[in-house]
Amino acid sequence: MKFGKTHRHEPHEPQLATMIDVFSILIIFLIAGTAMDSSILQIPSDIKLPATISDDTIINAPQITIQGETIWFSVTKQKYPLNLFSEANMGTQEFLDLKNVLTQALAENSKQSNAIIKNESADYLNLVAEKSTPYKDIFLVVKNLKDIGFKNIVFVGTVQKK
């Protein structure tokens, strides 16, 4: 029996230039993703966060930090006295000025968020508070922030193992 000629094929070699391009792009995205994730929250090293059993992820949104007798807003990059949110100070000019600044920051964040991605993260806020912060103080801050327009406030804590 006569069979046709068999052609010897050279083994295929992977295209090295293409693989280098693919791996370069992959490394760039991994580095950029890591850099973006690390800049989401700025938690002071000396703050003790409350424990939580929820392992939900945080959202890339503005942040407020309550530490001691001060409150820091990421949108203004300034610290304010925590007692500014007490019921006695709610009508003061300083409180109204802060409320206006936060309202403008919320509007800018909303525009920026809608321009980048069409989602509802514009009205989110990450709240970082020390474990020892009285509930009354947190409640007053949250109440005022909801009045300003932040509809979803994410409380940040350390995950407790179940």
Secondary structure, DSSP 8 states (H G I E B T S, - for coil): ---------------HHHHHHHHHHHHHHHHHHHHHHHTS----TT----EES------SS-EEEEETTEEEETTTTEEEEGGGGSGGGTTSHHHHHHHHHHHHHHHHHHHHHHHH--SSGGGEEEEEE-TTS-HHHHHHHHHHHHHHT--EEEEE-EE---
